[in-house]
């Protein structure tokens, strides 16, 4: 006869005292009496009841003890959490004091401190993320290698080196080791998948494309791999293939956010607004994001649904007040509605977020900075890698390669000048200033390196929130410029500093006019645009229109056309303003196209891990990628 456990119901042999499944004490046995069973008396019932009560008391006592231990653990956790919060508060206060001290002494600005802090956090989070992903994949990677007979001692050693590189926050070394590992195990789809994700997170989209294509060859259709490959292809500009890949992902998971959003964005790039709109609306129903609302607004504007476009763009700006492109499109929508005052206010917000400044690529091209000749082979290779990274829109990686080359040939001023311009363009003010100082301390006569270093130094100081320092240094450079180009650039930067401080607009105008006289034709639109801005601040919109129309003729850039639209609005020419805005939207290389082609970079948090609502539930989905 079996004994049934009163807790879990499991059957137990009659000679057991505790349940074999849950460990509960077996006390009550029910079943028909046999011939040898003694007659149940009242005394026997009392004894059974006493045993049951003793058992219940033991259970209650054990539960009370468990609760006491749990309470102690919770109290200890609360105390530790409080201590951590206290430590964070003290640390934050210390950093605040340190930041104020460094800023007051002119060593670093608060912007530089925050930027450096954020970069350090980004590197730390990237390393942790990749390290966690590797821990989740390492057993499967090794298992596949063992099954294929490729788990050689060298493979295992390289796998350990890869793990140490990830733990040591060395993603560049990790990427190199991944390249070596896939050569040792070319059919290991888990390894290829991790290599692709690592390259994708680091912005190396060419490597990511190769890796994810290899994963699809080995695995067949796989949702997460298709998403990664499609977004990489779209960012690389291979739109036809990207659309095919993402449509396959959408077929596998029709209710997922990522393929709908990315396909919608691709169709906006191709000006297929009616096709893009339902995809974007569906994505917005899954998750409301400013990027999605922005694209919906763009579609609505282009199919002449201005009111609904305004609603979407207003919501995008509510979610992201500094979203420059959403503000621009909202201003354009206001302009189409005839709401000139609102349009004027919105466009001015855009200009405040995007001040006129010399761009890295244009400055390098115009100053004709050339790669130094006769570099050592290793330095030459690093410079080539830096130039390739720039072509691939990876300026941070390019700067690292340039600085590595400088470490090998520290006397090459051309490399310092290029690094200074690049660091300035991506907001690395301290690094830009350091490289610029090297050039300006040893300036060769009449060299574009000097002009490049001067621009980088002044731009970095101004954008780091130190306009007075920039103005003071610009005056020094203007007075001691070794050539006309450096003098013209210093005059322009001095005019910018005076305009930003708004203390002496007459002096700013004089400097801008001098810069206009000195600068080469290719750079004339910069001082012309600045003269337009100064005229607007002085309450002379018609004069501003004249300067900005000349600037737009010299270089019809989106930013200049926006400034021209504001000037025309201020002069009462709403139709002319609308025309300038329409032209800005369709200029080759406009912000709209750049924004959409680089939307992958804004989806890092969504792609990471494919967690939650972004993971499809589909019978087609294979094992995790």
C-alpha atoms as one frame of an Amber mdcrd trajectory, in Angstrom:
protein
   0.000   0.000   0.000   1.439   3.396  -1.017   1.526   6.428   1.229   0.408
   9.708  -0.349   2.255  12.863   0.709  -0.105  15.423   2.256   1.966  18.281
   0.723   2.794  17.360  -2.876   0.671  14.224  -3.376   3.585  11.994  -4.388
   3.356   8.234  -3.758   5.818   6.868  -1.226   6.624   3.334   0.032   4.906
   2.536   3.379   8.230   2.346   5.253   9.309   5.973   4.483   8.995   8.698
   7.110   9.546  11.675   4.749   8.403  12.277   1.175  10.973  11.366  -1.464
   9.951  14.363  -3.592   9.456  17.334  -1.241  10.907  16.052   2.060   7.716
  16.671   4.074   7.061  14.365   7.024   4.613  11.568   6.259   2.130  11.275
   9.141  -1.305  10.438   7.849  -1.839   7.102   6.203  -5.234   6.278   4.818
  -6.434   3.014   3.405  -8.457  -0.055   4.204  -7.486  -1.983   7.328  -6.131
  -5.479   6.852  -6.414  -8.422   9.167  -3.282  -7.545  11.129  -4.253  -3.915
  11.687  -5.136  -3.357  15.362  -8.573  -1.939  16.166  -8.587   1.875  16.275
  -9.441   3.064  19.747 -10.138   6.519  21.174  -6.692   6.515  22.786  -5.092
   5.827  19.395  -6.959   8.803  17.906  -5.694  11.084  20.719  -2.130   9.886
  20.149  -2.406  10.561  16.382  -3.818  14.023  17.058  -0.987  14.847  19.465
   1.582  13.693  16.878  -0.070  15.863  14.228  -0.076  18.903  16.528   3.598
  18.362  17.338   4.319  18.198  13.622   2.402  21.428  12.936   4.214  23.199
  15.777   7.549  22.075  14.297   6.515  23.386  10.872   5.352  26.730  12.280
   8.560  27.078  14.293  10.633  26.360  11.162   8.619  28.958   9.182   9.085
  31.555  11.918  12.824  30.932  11.886  12.852  31.279   8.092  10.984  34.589
   8.328  13.442  35.857  10.934  16.382  34.991   8.671  14.682  36.621   5.672
  13.996  39.776   7.712  17.640  39.908   8.772  18.788  39.529   5.165  16.407
  42.265   4.008  17.579  44.594   6.755  21.200  43.919   5.796  20.417  44.562
   2.115  18.647  47.810   2.978  21.637  48.917   5.062  24.049  48.118   2.215
  21.817  49.919  -0.294  21.757  52.944   1.994  25.539  52.835   2.276  25.902
  52.630  -1.511  23.530  55.581  -1.910  25.553  57.518   0.658  28.812  56.694
  -1.129  27.341  57.761  -4.483  26.143  61.041  -3.000  29.572  61.750  -1.522
  31.302  60.794  -4.783  28.955  62.983  -6.825  29.559  65.915  -4.489  33.317
  65.379  -4.809  33.122  65.290  -8.605  31.006  68.473  -8.566  33.581  70.263
  -6.425  36.435  68.974  -8.591  34.617  70.106 -11.740  33.991  73.571 -10.341
  37.629  73.858  -9.249  38.988  72.753 -12.642  36.614  75.102 -14.446  37.452
  78.067 -12.184  41.189  77.484 -12.790  40.664  77.266 -16.560  41.952  73.704
 -16.769  38.786  71.978 -17.950  35.246  73.112 -18.650  32.218  71.386 -17.180
  31.273  70.290 -20.699  34.618  68.550 -21.155  34.281  66.793 -17.803  30.781
  65.562 -18.589  31.791  64.492 -22.102  34.769  62.557 -20.764  32.633  60.973
 -18.079  30.025  59.910 -20.632  32.679  58.463 -22.954  34.168  56.479 -20.096
  30.729  55.171 -19.130  30.017  54.253 -22.758  33.271  52.286 -22.994  32.557
  50.560 -19.686  29.010  49.637 -20.706  30.178  48.387 -24.108  32.818  46.182
 -22.477  30.371  44.831 -19.915  27.742  44.178 -22.552  30.141  42.299 -24.803
  31.596  40.394 -21.855  28.133  39.285 -20.752  27.223  38.200 -24.267  30.440
  36.209 -24.495  29.711  34.408 -21.202  26.318  33.427 -22.607  27.865  32.181
 -25.848  31.206  30.705 -24.816  29.910  27.207 -23.989  28.014  26.978 -27.265
  31.027  28.288 -29.207  33.295  25.693 -27.605  30.699  22.927 -27.976  30.382
  23.583 -31.721  34.160  23.636 -32.070  34.473  20.297 -30.234  31.735  18.730
 -32.384  33.527  19.892 -35.553  36.906  18.730 -34.273  38.264  22.305 -34.253
  38.696  22.808 -30.497  42.465  22.679 -30.767  44.727  23.888 -27.937  45.358
  27.050 -29.990  41.600  27.640 -30.370  41.060  27.241 -26.635  43.971  29.578
 -25.889  42.643  32.267 -28.225  39.196  31.893 -26.668  40.683  32.546 -23.211
  42.610  35.557 -24.555  39.355  36.877 -26.021  37.631  36.529 -22.667  40.461
  38.346 -20.888  40.392  41.155 -23.456  36.667  41.643 -22.877  37.087  41.575
 -19.114  39.988  44.004 -19.437  37.882  46.485 -21.403  39.907  46.072 -24.592
  37.269  45.714 -27.334  39.812  46.442 -30.103  41.976  43.528 -28.960  38.839
  41.385 -28.659  37.892  42.149 -32.252  41.361  41.137 -33.445  41.142  37.851
 -31.530  37.706  37.170 -33.003  39.197  37.476 -36.480  41.814  34.868 -35.564
  39.205  32.571 -34.007  36.892  32.527 -37.035  39.879  31.501 -39.142  40.415
  28.540 -36.816  36.703  27.597 -36.827  35.185  28.906 -40.081  31.925  26.920
 -39.707  31.148  27.986 -36.113  27.962  30.044 -36.521  27.869  31.046 -32.825
  31.361  32.485 -33.148  30.482  34.337 -36.357  27.358  35.718 -34.698  29.304
  37.072 -31.722  31.951  38.511 -34.054  29.237  40.304 -36.018  27.600  41.742
 -32.899  30.968  42.938 -31.591  31.795  44.663 -34.877  28.302  46.164 -35.031
  28.542  47.589 -31.513  31.954  49.086 -32.325  30.704  50.679 -35.541  32.707
  48.443 -37.891  29.786  47.813 -40.237  31.827  46.260 -43.063  33.047  43.498
 -40.745  29.563  43.121 -39.282  28.086  42.667 -42.755  30.563  39.904 -43.616
  29.961  38.139 -40.293  26.158  38.220 -40.429  26.095  37.016 -44.021  28.222
  34.077 -42.935  25.812  33.355 -40.057  22.891  33.203 -42.503  24.870  30.842
 -44.741  25.440  28.513 -41.786  22.078  28.836 -39.991  19.626  29.726 -42.701
  16.955  32.420 -42.115  17.264  33.760 -38.572  15.348  36.773 -37.288  17.950
  38.493 -35.139  20.703  38.017 -37.697  18.459  39.431 -40.427  17.767  42.506
 -38.288  21.459  43.088 -37.623  22.399  42.553 -41.281  19.574  44.734 -42.589
  20.406  47.649 -40.316  24.125  47.385 -41.140  23.375  47.326 -44.869  21.079
  50.343 -44.592  23.750  52.307 -42.759  26.260  51.332 -45.462  23.862  52.662
 -48.118  23.071  49.275 -49.708  19.364  49.990 -49.632  18.070  47.369 -52.084
  19.655  44.469 -50.242  18.783  45.996 -46.871  15.121  46.142 -47.856  15.107
  42.510 -49.007  16.724  41.348 -45.771  14.414  43.351 -43.526  11.300  42.232
 -45.384  12.369  38.651 -44.727  12.684  39.514 -41.023   9.243  41.125 -41.089
   7.775  37.961 -42.638   9.235  35.932 -39.775   7.871  38.287 -37.083   5.083
  40.521 -38.429   4.384  42.103 -35.046   7.949  43.147 -34.210   9.078  46.775
 -33.860  12.535  46.795 -35.441  11.875  45.564 -39.010   8.844  47.840 -39.346
  10.735  50.894 -38.147  13.817  50.229 -40.272  11.799  49.431 -43.384   9.779
  52.579 -42.836  12.947  54.661 -42.555  14.369  53.133 -45.731  11.203  54.001
 -47.622  11.401  57.580 -46.366  14.971  57.781 -47.703  13.622  56.611 -51.063
  10.753  59.113 -50.834   8.146  56.338 -50.771   6.189  58.141 -48.088   2.849
  56.356 -48.575   4.601  52.990 -48.274   6.593  54.071 -45.238   3.693  55.534
 -43.259   1.787  52.318 -42.310   5.043  50.629 -41.289   5.990  53.546 -39.065
   2.501  53.831 -37.591   2.596  50.136 -36.677   6.046  50.560 -35.101   4.772
  53.550 -33.101   1.894  51.472 -31.734   4.437  48.978 -30.400   6.783  51.577
 -28.914   6.507  55.373 -29.005   9.903  56.894 -29.779  10.839  60.393 -30.998
  12.628  58.948 -34.051   9.486  57.121 -35.147   7.283  60.171 -34.604   9.768
  62.319 -36.497   9.613  60.028 -39.525   5.815  59.904 -39.337   5.817  63.705
 -39.375   8.106  63.730 -42.431   5.762  61.357 -44.264   2.674  63.377 -43.339
   4.322  66.601 -44.523   5.250  65.084 -47.876   1.744  63.760 -48.546   0.270
  67.147 -47.590  -1.275  66.154 -44.245   0.138  69.173 -42.436  -2.110  69.085
 -39.368  -1.367  65.454 -38.582   2.325  66.103 -39.268   2.307  68.883 -36.677
   0.757  66.545 -34.095   3.415  63.870 -34.654   6.305  66.339 -34.645   5.073
  68.139 -31.533   4.973  64.807 -29.733   8.520  63.998 -30.949   9.765  67.314
 -29.553   7.934  66.667 -26.267   9.837  63.391 -25.912  13.170  64.882 -27.085
  13.272  68.707 -26.739  16.742  68.907 -28.354  15.793  66.803 -31.381  17.117
  69.186 -34.007  15.568  67.590 -37.088  12.136  67.237 -35.492  12.229  70.936
 -34.615  13.185  71.799 -38.174  10.357  69.760 -39.685   7.922  71.225 -37.141
   8.971  74.737 -38.172   8.439  73.808 -41.816   4.952  72.490 -40.986   4.113
  75.718 -39.167   5.327  77.668 -42.167   3.061  75.700 -44.504   0.130  76.445
 -42.234   0.964  80.150 -42.330   1.859  80.303 -38.630   4.908  82.484 -39.201
   5.485  83.485 -35.581   5.574  79.868 -34.422   7.761  78.944 -37.391  10.183
  81.752 -36.588  10.467  80.662 -32.949  10.986  76.995 -33.897  13.626  77.714
 -36.540  15.516  79.907 -34.104  15.633  76.950 -31.703  17.199  74.886 -34.487
  19.897  77.470 -35.111  20.624  77.711 -31.397  21.210  73.949 -31.347  23.283
  73.953 -34.552  25.581  77.007 -34.526  27.582  77.860 -37.610  30.968  76.171
 -37.407  33.702  74.931 -39.712  33.226  71.259 -40.499  36.145  68.825 -40.258
  35.894  67.222 -43.689  35.486  70.519 -45.538  38.275  72.217 -43.619  40.698
  69.362 -44.254  39.879  69.375 -47.952  40.192  73.131 -48.338  43.333  73.453
 -46.274  44.802  70.626 -48.340  46.229  68.756 -45.398  48.201  65.895 -46.893
  49.450  62.711 -45.348  53.072  63.230 -44.308  55.585  61.565 -46.604  58.065
  58.872 -45.627  56.164  57.599 -42.615  57.355  54.331 -41.045  55.432  51.339
 -42.321  53.489  50.808 -39.093  52.536  54.507 -38.864  51.524  54.494 -42.543
  49.250  51.534 -41.873  47.635  53.310 -38.904  47.004  56.423 -41.005  45.410
  54.299 -43.735  43.178  52.661 -41.129  42.242  56.123 -39.806  41.317  57.336
 -43.283  39.256  54.189 -43.875  37.464  54.754 -40.561  36.655  58.320 -41.636
  35.268  57.062 -44.931  33.139  54.628 -42.934  31.789  57.436 -40.708  33.677
  56.224 -37.616  35.455  59.414 -36.459  36.189  58.183 -32.912  38.021  55.157
 -34.264  39.819  57.366 -36.798  41.043  59.659 -34.027  42.396  56.701 -32.064
  44.325  55.500 -35.130  45.740  58.977 -35.829  46.879  59.281 -32.216  48.474
  55.830 -32.379  50.401  56.980 -35.456  51.436  60.156 -33.618  52.804  57.939
 -30.851  55.183  56.437 -33.409  56.142  59.751 -35.100  55.453  62.498 -32.533
  57.295  65.151 -34.557  54.920  65.004 -37.557  52.972  68.275 -37.264  50.621
  67.321 -40.098  49.290  64.389 -38.081  48.842  66.627 -35.042  46.927  69.190
 -37.131  44.637  66.531 -38.599  44.027  64.974 -35.182  43.268  68.410 -33.728
  40.622  69.124 -36.374  39.085  65.688 -35.992  39.009  65.848 -32.191  37.384
  69.283 -32.369  34.705  68.079 -34.794  33.578  65.252 -32.469  33.628  67.309
 -29.287  36.927  66.024 -27.860  38.000  69.511 -26.830  40.890  68.597 -24.550
  42.510  66.309 -27.114  42.011  68.914 -29.846  43.664  71.603 -27.721  46.602
  69.324 -26.905  47.329  68.536 -30.569  46.788  72.140 -31.670  49.282  73.412
 -29.105  51.953  71.080 -30.492  51.559  72.665 -33.940  51.281  76.257 -32.748
  54.371  75.965 -30.544  56.484  75.003 -33.572  54.726  76.576 -36.558  56.329
  76.133 -39.964  56.133  79.228 -42.134  52.993  79.672 -44.275  51.663  76.164
 -43.605  48.046  74.945 -43.690  48.905  73.008 -40.539  48.922  76.288 -38.605
  45.523  77.290 -39.948  44.113  73.855 -39.127  45.500  73.974 -35.585  44.151
  77.497 -35.064  40.666  76.478 -36.206  40.666  73.363 -34.041  41.864  75.257
 -30.980  39.382  78.108 -31.285  36.438  75.873 -32.169  37.189  73.595 -29.220
  37.374  76.465 -26.747  34.175  78.024 -28.021  32.204  74.773 -28.092  33.529
  73.826 -24.644  31.773  76.877 -23.206  34.835  79.119 -22.920  34.005  81.958
 -25.361  36.065  84.585 -23.547  39.155  82.397 -23.655  38.461  81.744 -27.338
  38.092  85.469 -27.990  41.340  86.275 -26.196  43.279  83.592 -28.077  41.683
  84.559 -31.408  42.948  88.112 -30.903  46.462  86.767 -30.259  46.372  84.518
 -33.339  44.910  87.309 -35.443  47.740  89.647 -34.467  50.517  87.071 -34.930
  49.179  85.005 -37.845  52.034  83.736 -40.070  49.880  83.753 -43.227  46.706
  85.247 -44.686  44.628  82.063 -44.341  45.345  81.758 -40.611  44.619  85.471
 -40.178  41.276  85.139 -41.992  40.243  82.110 -39.946  41.248  83.846 -36.714
  39.207  86.896 -37.743  36.200  84.656 -38.406  36.519  82.874 -35.069  36.964
  86.215 -33.298  33.778  87.482 -34.962  31.976  84.310 -33.867  33.144  84.770
 -30.279  32.048  88.418 -30.222  28.679  87.489 -31.719  28.130  84.741 -29.179
  28.948  87.082 -26.294  26.748  89.794 -27.907  28.754  92.523 -26.182  30.128
  94.354 -29.217  28.254  93.490 -32.418  29.937  96.349 -34.296  33.362  94.811
 -33.616  31.996  91.400 -34.596  30.776  92.849 -37.904  34.168  94.426 -38.636
  35.966  91.133 -38.000  33.489  89.221 -40.167  33.993  91.707 -43.019  37.770
  91.311 -42.736  37.422  87.519 -42.752  35.271  87.869 -45.872  38.026  89.865
 -47.599  40.801  87.408 -46.659  39.217  83.958 -46.872  39.439  81.935 -50.109
  36.318  81.667 -52.220  35.563  78.157 -50.952  35.135  79.486 -47.388  33.383
  82.797 -48.092  29.948  81.455 -47.150  31.034  81.210 -43.499  31.652  84.931
 -42.899  28.678  85.816 -45.129  26.398  83.656 -42.978  27.858  85.224 -39.858
  27.218  88.710 -41.236  23.609  87.653 -41.765  23.331  86.452 -38.172  24.851
  89.697 -36.869  22.403  91.736 -38.976  19.479  89.781 -37.519  20.703  90.455
 -33.982  20.990  94.142 -34.835  17.376  94.173 -36.062  18.218  94.541 -39.765
  16.453  91.618 -41.491  16.777  92.957 -45.050  20.536  93.297 -44.668  20.579
  89.756 -43.241  18.690  88.493 -46.280  21.263  90.053 -48.635  24.213  88.425
 -46.862  22.539  85.049 -46.532  21.395  84.974 -50.147  25.019  85.532 -51.184
  26.137  82.765 -48.801  23.526  80.367 -50.215  24.691  81.135 -53.745  28.277
  80.358 -52.738  27.323  77.122 -50.945  23.653  76.023 -50.858  23.986  74.140
 -47.581  20.917  73.196 -45.517  22.045  75.265 -42.523  22.513  78.392 -44.629
  19.140  77.962 -46.297  17.516  77.655 -42.882  19.155  80.881 -41.762  17.967
  82.519 -44.974  14.412  81.340 -44.280  14.520  82.919 -40.809  15.814  86.189
 -42.248  13.076  86.223 -44.886  10.471  85.533 -42.234  11.800  88.402 -40.157
  11.622  90.631 -43.274   7.984  89.638 -43.832   8.583  87.331 -46.811   6.784
  84.154 -45.711   6.648  82.704 -49.238  10.397  83.232 -49.720  11.027  81.587
 -46.353   8.935  78.593 -47.355  10.864  78.320 -50.628  14.216  78.372 -48.791
  13.050  75.652 -46.395  11.809  73.469 -49.232  15.146  73.899 -50.981  17.053
  73.027 -47.784  15.098  69.806 -47.480  16.100  68.613 -50.952  19.735  69.703
 -51.047  22.060  66.683 -51.671  23.664  65.646 -48.404  20.955  67.390 -46.390
  20.416  66.591 -42.749  17.292  64.581 -43.526  19.147  62.080 -45.691  22.063
  61.931 -43.259  19.669  61.399 -40.358  17.876  58.508 -41.999  20.941  56.747
 -43.344  22.528  56.755 -39.890  19.423  55.814 -37.903  21.024  52.501 -36.945
  23.310  54.312 -34.534  20.254  55.536 -32.631  18.925  52.011 -32.156  21.720
  50.590 -30.003  19.526  50.302 -26.918  16.794  48.604 -28.924  19.045  46.124
 -30.672  21.053  45.212 -27.584  19.890  41.829 -26.421  16.640  41.876 -28.399
  14.854  41.892 -25.037  11.218  42.265 -24.090   8.741  43.426 -26.666  11.357
  43.648 -29.415  11.891  39.888 -29.447   9.467  38.230 -31.839   7.356  35.240
 -30.923   7.456  33.231 -34.078   7.588  29.590 -34.937  10.195  30.472 -37.576
  12.708  31.783 -35.079  15.630  29.428 -34.610  18.084  29.257 -31.753  19.317
  32.516 -30.216  21.691  34.623 -32.249
